Amino acid sequence: MERGGYTYILTNKPHGVLYIGVTSDIAARHAQHREGTGSKFARRYGLDRLVLIEHHATIEEAIAREKALKAWQVELIERINPSWDDLWDIVLD
């Protein structure tokens, strides 16, 4: 029997660092993140605020959605900044 899956987004504060993840057990996974054992990236940035949850009928659908969310970030950057230039110099002008 399939239990489905979830995609989720964590942050450390409003408009903070984002983490997109996938799991079959959202309660257990969120507990891991809150305890600092969920992922190195989430632990490093203190990401324990669960700001988005999406349920999917299958774990495969959840994984596909996670990939789509992550790809969207890349598409946005490549549309606006196709060579992935460091924009810091623009900020300083």
MMTF fields as JSON, N, C-alpha, C and O atoms, coordinates in Angstrom:
{
  "mmtfVersion": "1.0.0",
  "mmtfProducer": "UNKNOWN",
  "numBonds": 371,
  "numAtoms": 372,
  "numGroups": 93,
  "numChains": 1,
  "numModels": 1,
  "chainsPerModel": [1],
  "groupsPerChain": [93],
  "chainIdList": ["A"],
  "bondAtomList": [4, 2, 8, 6, 12, 10, 16, 14, 20, 18, 24, 22, 28, 26, 32, 30, 36, 34, 40, 38, 44, 42, 48, 46, 52, 50, 56, 54, 60, 58, 64, 62, 68, 66, 72, 70, 76, 74, 80, 78, 84, 82, 88, 86, 92, 90, 96, 94, 100, 98, 104, 102, 108, 106, 112, 110, 116, 114, 120, 118, 124, 122, 128, 126, 132, 130, 136, 134, 140, 138, 144, 142, 148, 146, 152, 150, 156, 154, 160, 158, 164, 162, 168, 166, 172, 170, 176, 174, 180, 178, 184, 182, 188, 186, 192, 190, 196, 194, 200, 198, 204, 202, 208, 206, 212, 210, 216, 214, 220, 218, 224, 222, 228, 226, 232, 230, 236, 234, 240, 238, 244, 242, 248, 246, 252, 250, 256, 254, 260, 258, 264, 262, 268, 266, 272, 270, 276, 274, 280, 278, 284, 282, 288, 286, 292, 290, 296, 294, 300, 298, 304, 302, 308, 306, 312, 310, 316, 314, 320, 318, 324, 322, 328, 326, 332, 330, 336, 334, 340, 338, 344, 342, 348, 346, 352, 350, 356, 354, 360, 358, 364, 362, 368, 366],
  "bondOrderList": [1, 1, 1, 1, 1, 1, 1, 1, 1, 1, 1, 1, 1, 1, 1, 1, 1, 1, 1, 1, 1, 1, 1, 1, 1, 1, 1, 1, 1, 1, 1, 1, 1, 1, 1, 1, 1, 1, 1, 1, 1, 1, 1, 1, 1, 1, 1, 1, 1, 1, 1, 1, 1, 1, 1, 1, 1, 1, 1, 1, 1, 1, 1, 1, 1, 1, 1, 1, 1, 1, 1, 1, 1, 1, 1, 1, 1, 1, 1, 1, 1, 1, 1, 1, 1, 1, 1, 1, 1, 1, 1, 1],
  "groupList": [{"groupName": "MET", "atomNameList": ["N", "CA", "C", "O"], "elementList": ["N", "C", "C", "O"], "formalChargeList": [0, 0, 0, 0], "bondAtomList": [1, 0, 2, 1, 3, 2], "bondOrderList": [1, 1, 2], "singleLetterCode": "M", "chemCompType": "L-PEPTIDE LINKING"}, {"groupName": "GLU", "atomNameList": ["N", "CA", "C", "O"], "elementList": ["N", "C", "C", "O"], "formalChargeList": [0, 0, 0, 0], "bondAtomList": [1, 0, 2, 1, 3, 2], "bondOrderList": [1, 1, 2], "singleLetterCode": "E", "chemCompType": "L-PEPTIDE LINKING"}, {"groupName": "ARG", "atomNameList": ["N", "CA", "C", "O"], "elementList": ["N", "C", "C", "O"], "formalChargeList": [0, 0, 0, 0], "bondAtomList": [1, 0, 2, 1, 3, 2], "bondOrderList": [1, 1, 2], "singleLetterCode": "R", "chemCompType": "L-PEPTIDE LINKING"}, {"groupName": "GLY", "atomNameList": ["N", "CA", "C", "O"], "elementList": ["N", "C", "C", "O"], "formalChargeList": [0, 0, 0, 0], "bondAtomList": [1, 0, 2, 1, 3, 2], "bondOrderList": [1, 1, 2], "singleLetterCode": "G", "chemCompType": "PEPTIDE LINKING"}, {"groupName": "TYR", "atomNameList": ["N", "CA", "C", "O"], "elementList": ["N", "C", "C", "O"], "formalChargeList": [0, 0, 0, 0], "bondAtomList": [1, 0, 2, 1, 3, 2], "bondOrderList": [1, 1, 2], "singleLetterCode": "Y", "chemCompType": "L-PEPTIDE LINKING"}, {"groupName": "THR", "atomNameList": ["N", "CA", "C", "O"], "elementList": ["N", "C", "C", "O"], "formalChargeList": [0, 0, 0, 0], "bondAtomList": [1, 0, 2, 1, 3, 2], "bondOrderList": [1, 1, 2], "singleLetterCode": "T", "chemCompType": "L-PEPTIDE LINKING"}, {"groupName": "ILE", "atomNameList": ["N", "CA", "C", "O"], "elementList": ["N", "C", "C", "O"], "formalChargeList": [0, 0, 0, 0], "bondAtomList": [1, 0, 2, 1, 3, 2], "bondOrderList": [1, 1, 2], "singleLetterCode": "I", "chemCompType": "L-PEPTIDE LINKING"}, {"groupName": "LEU", "atomNameList": ["N", "CA", "C", "O"], "elementList": ["N", "C", "C", "O"], "formalChargeList": [0, 0, 0, 0], "bondAtomList": [1, 0, 2, 1, 3, 2], "bondOrderList": [1, 1, 2], "singleLetterCode": "L", "chemCompType": "L-PEPTIDE LINKING"}, {"groupName": "ASN", "atomNameList": ["N", "CA", "C", "O"], "elementList": ["N", "C", "C", "O"], "formalChargeList": [0, 0, 0, 0], "bondAtomList": [1, 0, 2, 1, 3, 2], "bondOrderList": [1, 1, 2], "singleLetterCode": "N", "chemCompType": "L-PEPTIDE LINKING"}, {"groupName": "LYS", "atomNameList": ["N", "CA", "C", "O"], "elementList": ["N", "C", "C", "O"], "formalChargeList": [0, 0, 0, 0], "bondAtomList": [1, 0, 2, 1, 3, 2], "bondOrderList": [1, 1, 2], "singleLetterCode": "K", "chemCompType": "L-PEPTIDE LINKING"}, {"groupName": "PRO", "atomNameList": ["N", "CA", "C", "O"], "elementList": ["N", "C", "C", "O"], "formalChargeList": [0, 0, 0, 0], "bondAtomList": [1, 0, 2, 1, 3, 2], "bondOrderList": [1, 1, 2], "singleLetterCode": "P", "chemCompType": "L-PEPTIDE LINKING"}, {"groupName": "HIS", "atomNameList": ["N", "CA", "C", "O"], "elementList": ["N", "C", "C", "O"], "formalChargeList": [0, 0, 0, 0], "bondAtomList": [1, 0, 2, 1, 3, 2], "bondOrderList": [1, 1, 2], "singleLetterCode": "H", "chemCompType": "L-PEPTIDE LINKING"}, {"groupName": "VAL", "atomNameList": ["N", "CA", "C", "O"], "elementList": ["N", "C", "C", "O"], "formalChargeList": [0, 0, 0, 0], "bondAtomList": [1, 0, 2, 1, 3, 2], "bondOrderList": [1, 1, 2], "singleLetterCode": "V", "chemCompType": "L-PEPTIDE LINKING"}, {"groupName": "SER", "atomNameList": ["N", "CA", "C", "O"], "elementList": ["N", "C", "C", "O"], "formalChargeList": [0, 0, 0, 0], "bondAtomList": [1, 0, 2, 1, 3, 2], "bondOrderList": [1, 1, 2], "singleLetterCode": "S", "chemCompType": "L-PEPTIDE LINKING"}, {"groupName": "ASP", "atomNameList": ["N", "CA", "C", "O"], "elementList": ["N", "C", "C", "O"], "formalChargeList": [0, 0, 0, 0], "bondAtomList": [1, 0, 2, 1, 3, 2], "bondOrderList": [1, 1, 2], "singleLetterCode": "D", "chemCompType": "L-PEPTIDE LINKING"}, {"groupName": "ALA", "atomNameList": ["N", "CA", "C", "O"], "elementList": ["N", "C", "C", "O"], "formalChargeList": [0, 0, 0, 0], "bondAtomList": [1, 0, 2, 1, 3, 2], "bondOrderList": [1, 1, 2], "singleLetterCode": "A", "chemCompType": "L-PEPTIDE LINKING"}, {"groupName": "GLN", "atomNameList": ["N", "CA", "C", "O"], "elementList": ["N", "C", "C", "O"], "formalChargeList": [0, 0, 0, 0], "bondAtomList": [1, 0, 2, 1, 3, 2], "bondOrderList": [1, 1, 2], "singleLetterCode": "Q", "chemCompType": "L-PEPTIDE LINKING"}, {"groupName": "PHE", "atomNameList": ["N", "CA", "C", "O"], "elementList": ["N", "C", "C", "O"], "formalChargeList": [0, 0, 0, 0], "bondAtomList": [1, 0, 2, 1, 3, 2], "bondOrderList": [1, 1, 2], "singleLetterCode": "F", "chemCompType": "L-PEPTIDE LINKING"}, {"groupName": "TRP", "atomNameList": ["N", "CA", "C", "O"], "elementList": ["N", "C", "C", "O"], "formalChargeList": [0, 0, 0, 0], "bondAtomList": [1, 0, 2, 1, 3, 2], "bondOrderList": [1, 1, 2], "singleLetterCode": "W", "chemCompType": "L-PEPTIDE LINKING"}],
  "groupTypeList": [0, 1, 2, 3, 3, 4, 5, 4, 6, 7, 5, 8, 9, 10, 11, 3, 12, 7, 4, 6, 3, 12, 5, 13, 14, 6, 15, 15, 2, 11, 15, 16, 11, 2, 1, 3, 5, 3, 13, 9, 17, 15, 2, 2, 4, 3, 7, 14, 2, 7, 12, 7, 6, 1, 11, 11, 15, 5, 6, 1, 1, 15, 6, 15, 2, 1, 9, 15, 7, 9, 15, 18, 16, 12, 1, 7, 6, 1, 2, 6, 8, 10, 13, 18, 14, 14, 7, 18, 14, 6, 12, 7, 14],
  "groupIdList": [1, 2, 3, 4, 5, 6, 7, 8, 9, 10, 11, 12, 13, 14, 15, 16, 17, 18, 19, 20, 21, 22, 23, 24, 25, 26, 27, 28, 29, 30, 31, 32, 33, 34, 35, 36, 37, 38, 39, 40, 41, 42, 43, 44, 45, 46, 47, 48, 49, 50, 51, 52, 53, 54, 55, 56, 57, 58, 59, 60, 61, 62, 63, 64, 65, 66, 67, 68, 69, 70, 71, 72, 73, 74, 75, 76, 77, 78, 79, 80, 81, 82, 83, 84, 85, 86, 87, 88, 89, 90, 91, 92, 93],
  "secStructList": [7, 7, 7, 7, 3, 3, 3, 3, 3, 3, 3, 1, 1, 6, 6, 7, 7, 3, 3, 3, 3, 3, 3, 1, 7, 2, 2, 2, 2, 2, 2, 2, 2, 2, 2, 6, 7, 1, 7, 2, 2, 2, 2, 2, 2, 6, 7, 7, 3, 3, 3, 3, 3, 3, 3, 3, 1, 1, 2, 2, 2, 2, 2, 2, 2, 2, 2, 2, 2, 2, 2, 2, 2, 2, 2, 2, 2, 2, 2, 2, 7, 6, 6, 7, 7, 7, 6, 2, 2, 2, 2, 2, 7],
  "xCoordList": [0.837, 0.0, 0.883, 1.73, 0.675, 1.445, 0.838, -0.381, 1.706, 1.249, 1.283, 0.793, 1.839, 1.968, 3.228, 4.133, 3.27, 4.445, 4.128, 3.021, 5.114, 4.958, 6.158, 7.285, 5.91, 6.975, 6.79, 5.674, 7.888, 7.792, 8.899, 9.93, 8.662, 9.67, 9.877, 8.927, 11.147, 11.539, 12.243, 12.793, 12.217, 12.995, 13.425, 13.025, 14.234, 14.661, 13.933, 13.896, 13.347, 12.606, 11.858, 12.159, 10.908, 10.24, 11.253, 12.122, 11.136, 12.022, 13.473, 14.402, 13.66, 15.0, 15.453, 14.94, 16.415, 16.958, 15.874, 15.143, 15.772, 14.767, 15.406, 16.515, 14.675, 15.071, 13.846, 12.793, 13.965, 12.875, 13.19, 14.265, 12.249, 12.478, 11.294, 10.224, 11.496, 10.464, 10.563, 11.656, 9.417, 9.396, 8.102, 7.12, 8.112, 6.878, 6.213, 5.059, 6.938, 6.414, 6.76, 7.834, 5.848, 6.132, 6.353, 7.198, 5.622, 5.786, 7.177, 7.842, 7.607, 8.931, 10.036, 11.018, 9.88, 10.921, 11.027, 12.129, 9.893, 9.946, 10.578, 11.336, 10.272, 10.9, 12.421, 13.165, 12.882, 14.318, 14.925, 15.974, 14.269, 14.787, 14.819, 15.789, 13.784, 13.726, 14.808, 15.303, 15.167, 16.214, 17.615, 18.609, 17.698, 18.994, 19.592, 20.784, 18.78, 19.292, 18.697, 18.917, 17.949, 17.258, 18.165, 18.082, 19.022, 19.984, 21.062, 20.827, 22.236, 23.339, 22.998, 23.282, 22.386, 22.043, 21.048, 21.238, 19.992, 18.984, 19.59, 19.284, 20.43, 21.086, 21.999, 22.003, 22.768, 23.719, 23.019, 23.541, 21.837, 21.14, 19.989, 19.239, 19.844, 18.79, 17.391, 16.493, 17.211, 15.929, 15.001, 15.129, 14.074, 13.131, 11.7, 10.813, 11.471, 10.132, 9.495, 9.92, 8.488, 7.811, 6.787, 5.783, 7.037, 6.183, 5.32, 4.425, 5.571, 4.732, 4.755, 5.808, 3.576, 3.436, 2.485, 1.417, 2.874, 1.99, 1.934, 2.971, 0.729, 0.569, 0.397, -0.251, 0.985, 0.9, 0.479, 0.804, -0.24, -0.773, 0.324, 0.148, 1.448, 2.558, 3.859, 3.964, 4.827, 6.136, 6.802, 7.552, 6.532, 7.09, 6.571, 7.325, 5.294, 4.738, 5.388, 5.657, 5.633, 6.276, 7.699, 8.124, 8.419, 9.79, 9.778, 10.614, 8.84, 8.741, 8.437, 8.996, 7.573, 7.242, 8.449, 8.692, 9.204, 10.411, 11.378, 11.934, 11.573, 12.472, 11.965, 12.754, 10.652, 10.076, 10.281, 10.607, 10.096, 10.304, 11.76, 12.039, 12.673, 14.092, 14.469, 15.261, 13.916, 14.196, 13.679, 14.309, 12.554, 12.002, 13.001, 13.146, 13.68, 14.685, 15.779, 16.196, 16.238, 17.303, 16.799, 17.51, 15.573, 15.016, 14.921, 15.215, 14.519, 14.409, 15.77, 15.894, 16.784, 18.133, 18.616, 19.146, 18.437, 18.947, 18.207, 18.782, 16.958, 16.215, 16.729, 16.863, 17.012, 17.422, 18.935, 19.415, 19.682, 21.137, 21.741, 22.277, 21.651, 22.022, 23.458, 23.732, 24.371, 25.752, 26.078, 27.231, 25.074, 25.228, 26.32, 27.117, 26.34, 27.31, 27.047, 25.91, 28.097, 27.972, 27.435, 28.087, 26.281, 25.617, 26.025, 25.478, 26.97, 27.381, 27.834, 27.515, 28.584, 29.066, 27.912, 28.013, 26.84, 25.667, 25.059, 24.622, 25.033, 24.476, 25.279, 24.721, 26.584, 27.454, 27.362, 27.691, 26.921, 26.836, 25.767, 25.577],
  "yCoordList": [-1.19, 0.0, 1.255, 1.427, 2.124, 3.356, 4.415, 4.558, 5.151, 6.195, 7.566, 8.536, 7.657, 8.955, 9.65, 9.032, 10.933, 11.691, 13.159, 13.604, 13.899, 15.33, 16.066, 15.574, 17.239, 18.197, 19.266, 19.533, 19.868, 20.885, 21.905, 21.637, 23.08, 24.128, 24.605, 24.897, 24.674, 25.195, 26.532, 26.814, 27.342, 28.57, 28.826, 28.11, 29.842, 30.214, 31.458, 31.723, 32.23, 33.446, 33.897, 33.415, 34.791, 35.296, 35.868, 36.655, 35.471, 35.907, 35.475, 36.132, 34.375, 33.879, 32.822, 32.726, 32.038, 30.941, 29.872, 29.588, 29.28, 28.251, 26.885, 26.767, 25.864, 24.469, 23.738, 23.763, 23.091, 22.313, 20.846, 20.377, 20.116, 18.706, 17.837, 18.336, 16.534, 15.543, 14.449, 14.101, 13.916, 12.863, 12.065, 12.529, 10.881, 10.093, 10.278, 9.895, 10.861, 11.065, 12.483, 12.723, 13.407, 14.818, 15.088, 15.911, 14.421, 14.656, 14.242, 14.984, 13.064, 12.581, 13.431, 13.747, 13.802, 14.594, 15.978, 16.486, 16.586, 17.91, 17.812, 18.696, 16.758, 16.56, 16.461, 17.013, 15.758, 15.658, 17.038, 17.366, 17.832, 19.178, 20.016, 20.733, 19.932, 20.724, 20.28, 21.084, 19.002, 18.48, 18.685, 18.386, 19.194, 19.428, 18.213, 18.202, 17.173, 15.956, 15.73, 14.681, 16.7, 16.53, 16.585, 15.718, 17.579, 17.7, 18.68, 19.552, 18.528, 19.442, 20.872, 21.805, 21.051, 22.387, 23.051, 24.201, 22.33, 22.891, 23.191, 24.22, 22.318, 22.537, 23.762, 24.591, 23.868, 24.977, 26.338, 27.281, 26.432, 27.714, 27.834, 28.81, 26.876, 26.939, 26.897, 27.602, 26.073, 25.999, 25.017, 23.803, 25.554, 24.688, 25.218, 24.665, 26.276, 26.845, 26.259, 26.567, 25.427, 24.76, 25.727, 26.035, 26.21, 27.246, 26.767, 27.49, 25.551, 25.018, 23.5, 22.885, 22.908, 21.444, 21.14, 21.743, 20.201, 19.715, 18.194, 17.532, 17.643, 16.191, 15.681, 16.321, 14.522, 13.893, 12.443, 11.812, 11.923, 10.562, 9.509, 8.479, 9.768, 8.806, 9.541, 10.75, 8.814, 9.402, 9.829, 10.805, 9.104, 9.476, 10.847, 11.644, 11.122, 12.442, 13.521, 14.624, 13.204, 14.163, 14.473, 15.629, 13.451, 13.645, 14.495, 15.384, 14.228, 15.015, 16.478, 17.376, 16.723, 18.096, 18.794, 19.969, 18.082, 18.656, 19.086, 20.184, 18.22, 18.541, 19.747, 20.591, 19.831, 20.973, 22.266, 23.293, 22.233, 23.43, 23.889, 25.08, 22.943, 23.284, 23.773, 24.706, 23.161, 23.584, 24.993, 25.766, 25.339, 26.677, 27.729, 28.776, 27.461, 28.401, 28.616, 29.746, 27.519, 27.595, 28.328, 29.166, 28.018, 28.68, 30.188, 30.963, 30.595, 32.022, 32.7, 33.758, 32.098, 32.669, 32.719, 33.739, 31.628, 31.583, 32.532, 32.99, 32.83, 33.787, 35.208, 35.988, 35.537, 36.891, 37.074, 38.147, 36.035, 36.127, 34.848, 34.015, 34.694, 33.426, 32.974, 31.776, 33.884, 33.467, 33.314, 33.081, 33.444, 33.294, 34.228, 33.847, 35.443, 36.428, 36.786, 36.743, 37.131, 37.643, 39.063, 39.923, 39.315, 40.609, 41.607, 42.708, 41.233, 42.109, 43.476, 44.497, 43.506, 44.779, 45.7, 46.919, 45.131, 45.931, 46.558, 47.709, 45.814, 46.308, 47.492, 48.436, 47.441, 48.506, 49.782, 50.853, 49.705, 50.911, 51.863, 52.916],
  "zCoordList": [0.0, 0.0, 0.0, 0.877, -0.989, -1.069, -0.167, -0.081, 0.497, 1.403, 0.758, 1.337, -0.399, -1.037, -0.579, -0.018, -0.825, -0.44, -0.318, -0.62, 0.129, 0.354, -0.218, -0.162, -0.762, -0.997, 0.064, 0.51, 0.458, 1.505, 1.333, 0.714, 1.894, 1.885, 3.313, 4.04, 3.692, 5.002, 4.812, 3.748, 5.851, 5.884, 7.318, 8.236, 7.498, 8.844, 9.339, 10.541, 8.404, 8.751, 7.505, 6.413, 7.627, 6.431, 5.441, 5.816, 4.192, 3.114, 3.349, 2.881, 4.07, 4.376, 3.385, 2.27, 3.812, 3.017, 2.867, 3.816, 1.67, 1.407, 1.192, 0.67, 1.609, 1.387, 0.862, 1.5, -0.281, -0.862, -0.657, -1.031, -0.06, 0.21, -0.154, -0.501, -0.074, -0.351, 0.708, 1.155, 1.1, 2.118, 2.01, 1.43, 2.568, 2.656, 4.023, 4.209, 4.97, 6.328, 6.784, 7.336, 6.55, 6.812, 8.301, 8.653, 9.165, 10.606, 11.077, 11.799, 10.669, 11.073, 10.471, 11.143, 9.21, 8.551, 9.177, 9.381, 9.483, 10.107, 11.497, 11.896, 12.224, 13.539, 13.384, 14.194, 12.342, 12.097, 11.855, 12.409, 11.036, 10.765, 12.043, 12.287, 12.844, 14.08, 15.071, 15.862, 15.021, 15.913, 15.334, 15.996, 14.098, 13.47, 12.804, 12.498, 12.57, 11.936, 10.548, 9.943, 10.042, 8.761, 7.551, 6.681, 7.475, 6.386, 6.819, 7.656, 6.245, 6.587, 6.202, 6.954, 5.026, 4.558, 5.511, 5.909, 5.873, 6.783, 8.147, 8.749, 8.627, 9.919, 9.854, 10.764, 8.778, 8.635, 8.7, 9.294, 8.087, 8.02, 9.019, 8.979, 9.893, 10.905, 10.316, 10.777, 9.301, 8.599, 9.312, 9.159, 10.083, 10.794, 10.743, 11.392, 9.983, 9.834, 8.576, 7.463, 8.749, 7.637, 7.046, 7.688, 5.817, 5.244, 4.083, 3.646, 3.572, 2.504, 2.565, 2.73, 2.428, 2.358, 1.214, 1.11, 0.353, -0.7, -0.599, -0.558, -0.559, -0.528, -1.95, -2.778, -2.222, -3.542, -3.364, -2.359, -4.337, -4.252, -4.156, -3.504, -4.802, -4.77, -4.454, -4.655, -3.967, -3.691, -4.991, -5.014, -6.072, -7.372, -7.816, -8.374, -7.57, -7.898, -7.034, -7.509, -5.783, -4.883, -5.354, -5.344, -5.76, -6.253, -7.518, -7.677, -8.411, -9.648, -9.325, -9.955, -8.365, -7.982, -7.36, -7.633, -6.526, -5.932, -7.033, -6.985, -8.018, -9.127, -9.905, -10.328, -10.094, -10.816, -10.047, -10.643, -8.742, -7.928, -7.989, -8.125, -7.889, -7.953, -9.348, -9.477, -10.394, -11.766, -12.005, -12.728, -11.415, -11.575, -11.1, -11.731, -10.011, -9.514, -10.546, -10.802, -11.133, -12.138, -13.379, -13.934, -13.819, -14.997, -14.792, -15.702, -13.618, -13.316, -13.419, -14.037, -12.818, -12.879, -14.325, -14.767, -15.062, -16.425, -17.362, -18.35, -17.074, -17.885, -17.644, -18.587, -16.403, -16.049, -16.126, -16.494, -15.783, -15.701, -16.297, -15.567, -17.631, -18.267, -18.052, -18.115, -17.803, -17.581, -16.091, -15.725, -15.249, -13.807, -13.274, -12.416, -13.793, -13.322, -11.865, -11.394, -11.175, -9.818, -9.931, -10.523, -9.386, -9.525, -8.453, -8.384, -7.628, -6.53, -7.033, -6.423, -8.153, -8.684, -9.085, -8.946, -9.571, -9.93, -8.678, -8.706, -7.598, -6.342, -5.834, -5.275, -6.027, -5.522, -6.337, -5.826, -7.597, -8.441, -7.984, -8.593]
}
